[in-house]
Amino acid sequence: MRKIANVHLKNKYIKEYSLEEHLSPGILEALDLQVFDVGEFIYHQDDEPHTFYILVAGKLQIDYLHPNGTQTIFSLAEPLAALGDVELFESFPAVRNVFVLETSTLLAASSETIPNAGAEDYRFLRFILHQIVRKLDFSSIRLTQSIFPLKSRLARYLLIKMNSQGLALELEKRDVLAGMLGTSGDI
């Protein structure tokens, strides 16, 4: 991880994602720009998260490593995704790994700073609530999808990708796609 002390780049991301509409000036001021390289972990499961992040460029994998060594990939995060949002208000360890798939730029603030600045800021609380609702919605869809055969899950995944990317699809690596679909690498 590298901290980037470039106020112009930070302000570019704040403008690009209209973050000034969602975050108070105090929170925006507290955010640092950080870059993570491919293969780095932002969170390890069971670690205490001490930083709240907003992904503004790149791609992340959120997964869980089971005690028997198998891995479940829950999702791939793309901008604009918040990390550590639930942990801001509850003191418990991260229950998922967050792994960098593409070089990623994140806005970051100490999890001690944010509750003080954001606990009574309705814009910030609405932003956090929106992020949590998106995660719950995605989780419920994934849970519902798990009852369908693999071909149906793959077809649904491809339709969702086509809706967001158009006809020229950029698919994930086989092992990542298999993990997201809840199967082995033999797809």
C-alpha positions in Angstrom: 0.0 0.0 0.0 1.2 3.5 -0.9 -0.2 6.7 0.4 -0.5 9.3 -2.3 -0.2 13.0 -1.2 -1.9 14.5 -4.3 -4.7 16.8 -3.3 -5.7 17.4 -7.0 -6.2 13.7 -7.6 -8.1 13.3 -4.3 -10.4 16.2 -5.4 -10.8 14.7 -8.9 -12.2 11.5 -7.3 -14.4 13.5 -4.9 -15.9 15.4 -7.9 -16.1 12.3 -10.1 -18.3 10.5 -7.6 -20.1 13.6 -6.2 -18.8 12.6 -2.7 -19.3 16.2 -1.5 -23.0 15.5 -1.7 -22.7 12.4 0.6 -19.8 13.3 3.0 -19.3 16.4 5.2 -16.3 18.6 4.7 -14.8 17.2 7.9 -15.0 13.6 6.6 -13.7 14.7 3.1 -10.7 16.4 4.8 -10.0 13.2 6.9 -9.7 11.0 3.7 -6.3 10.0 2.4 -5.6 8.6 -1.0 -4.1 5.1 -1.0 -3.1 2.8 -3.8 -3.0 -1.0 -3.4 -1.2 -3.2 -5.9 -2.4 -6.5 -7.3 -2.2 -9.3 -4.8 -2.3 -7.1 -1.7 -4.9 -7.7 1.0 -6.8 -4.7 2.3 -8.5 -6.7 5.1 -7.7 -10.3 6.3 -10.6 -12.1 7.9 -10.4 -12.1 11.7 -8.2 -8.9 11.7 -9.5 -5.8 13.4 -10.2 -3.2 10.7 -8.9 0.2 11.6 -9.6 2.0 8.4 -12.8 2.9 6.4 -12.3 2.8 2.6 -14.1 4.0 -0.5 -13.0 2.3 -3.7 -12.6 4.9 -6.4 -10.6 2.9 -9.0 -9.7 -0.7 -9.6 -11.3 -4.1 -8.6 -11.3 -6.0 -5.4 -12.4 -9.6 -4.5 -14.3 -10.2 -1.2 -14.0 -13.8 -0.1 -14.1 -16.1 2.9 -11.6 -18.9 3.7 -13.4 -21.8 5.4 -11.6 -23.8 8.2 -11.4 -26.7 5.8 -9.3 -24.6 3.3 -12.0 -24.0 0.7 -12.7 -20.5 -0.5 -16.0 -18.8 -1.2 -15.9 -15.7 -3.3 -18.8 -13.4 -2.3 -18.3 -10.6 -4.7 -16.1 -8.4 -6.8 -16.1 -4.8 -5.7 -15.8 -1.9 -8.2 -16.1 1.8 -7.7 -18.0 3.2 -5.8 -17.8 0.6 -3.0 -17.3 1.2 0.7 -15.3 -1.1 2.9 -15.4 -1.3 6.6 -18.8 0.4 6.8 -20.4 -2.0 9.2 -17.3 -2.2 11.3 -17.4 1.6 11.8 -20.4 1.1 14.2 -19.7 -2.3 15.6 -16.4 -3.4 17.1 -15.8 -6.9 15.7 -13.1 -8.4 13.4 -13.4 -8.4 9.6 -15.3 -11.6 8.6 -14.1 -11.5 5.0 -10.8 -11.1 3.1 -10.6 -8.2 0.7 -8.0 -8.9 -2.0 -6.8 -6.6 -4.8 -7.4 -8.0 -8.3 -6.5 -4.8 -10.2 -4.3 -2.0 -8.9 -6.8 0.0 -6.8 -7.1 3.5 -5.5 -9.1 4.0 -2.3 -10.0 7.0 -0.2 -9.2 6.0 3.4 -9.9 7.4 6.9 -9.2 6.0 10.3 -12.2 4.2 11.8 -11.7 6.4 14.9 -12.1 9.6 12.9 -15.2 8.7 11.0 -17.7 7.9 13.8 -16.8 11.2 15.5 -17.3 13.2 12.2 -20.1 11.1 10.8 -22.3 9.8 13.6 -24.7 12.7 13.4 -24.2 13.6 9.7 -27.4 12.5 7.9 -25.6 12.6 4.5 -22.9 10.3 5.6 -25.3 7.9 7.4 -27.5 7.8 4.2 -24.3 7.0 2.2 -23.4 4.2 4.6 -27.0 2.9 4.6 -27.0 2.8 0.8 -23.8 0.8 0.7 -25.1 -1.7 3.3 -28.4 -2.1 1.4 -26.5 -2.8 -1.8 -24.5 -5.5 0.0 -27.6 -7.1 1.5 -29.4 -7.0 -1.8 -26.5 -8.7 -3.5 -26.2 -11.3 -0.8 -29.9 -12.2 -1.0 -29.7 -12.5 -4.8 -26.6 -14.8 -4.4 -28.4 -16.9 -1.8 -31.5 -17.3 -4.0 -29.3 -18.1 -7.0 -27.5 -20.9 -5.1 -30.6 -23.2 -5.6 -30.4 -23.0 -9.4 -28.2 -25.3 -11.6 -24.8 -24.0 -12.6 -25.9 -23.3 -16.2 -28.6 -21.0 -14.9 -26.3 -19.2 -12.6 -23.7 -18.7 -15.4 -26.4 -17.5 -17.8 -27.7 -15.0 -15.2 -24.1 -13.8 -14.5 -23.6 -13.2 -18.2 -26.8 -11.3 -18.6 -25.9 -9.0 -15.7 -22.4 -8.4 -17.2 -24.0 -7.7 -20.6 -26.3 -5.1 -19.0 -23.4 -3.3 -17.4 -20.7 -3.8 -20.1 -22.6 -4.3 -23.3 -21.9 -7.1 -25.8 -18.1 -7.0 -25.4 -17.7 -8.8 -22.1 -14.6 -8.9 -20.0 -14.9 -12.0 -17.9 -13.1 -12.8 -14.7 -10.5 -15.5 -14.4 -11.8 -19.0 -14.3 -11.1 -19.7 -10.6 -12.7 -16.3 -9.6 -15.8 -16.9 -11.8 -16.1 -20.5 -10.4 -15.8 -19.2 -6.8 -18.5 -16.6 -7.5 -20.8 -19.2 -9.0 -20.2 -21.6 -6.1 -18.5 -24.4 -8.0 -15.1 -25.8 -8.6 -12.8 -24.5 -11.3 -14.2 -26.9 -13.9 -16.7 -24.6 -15.6 
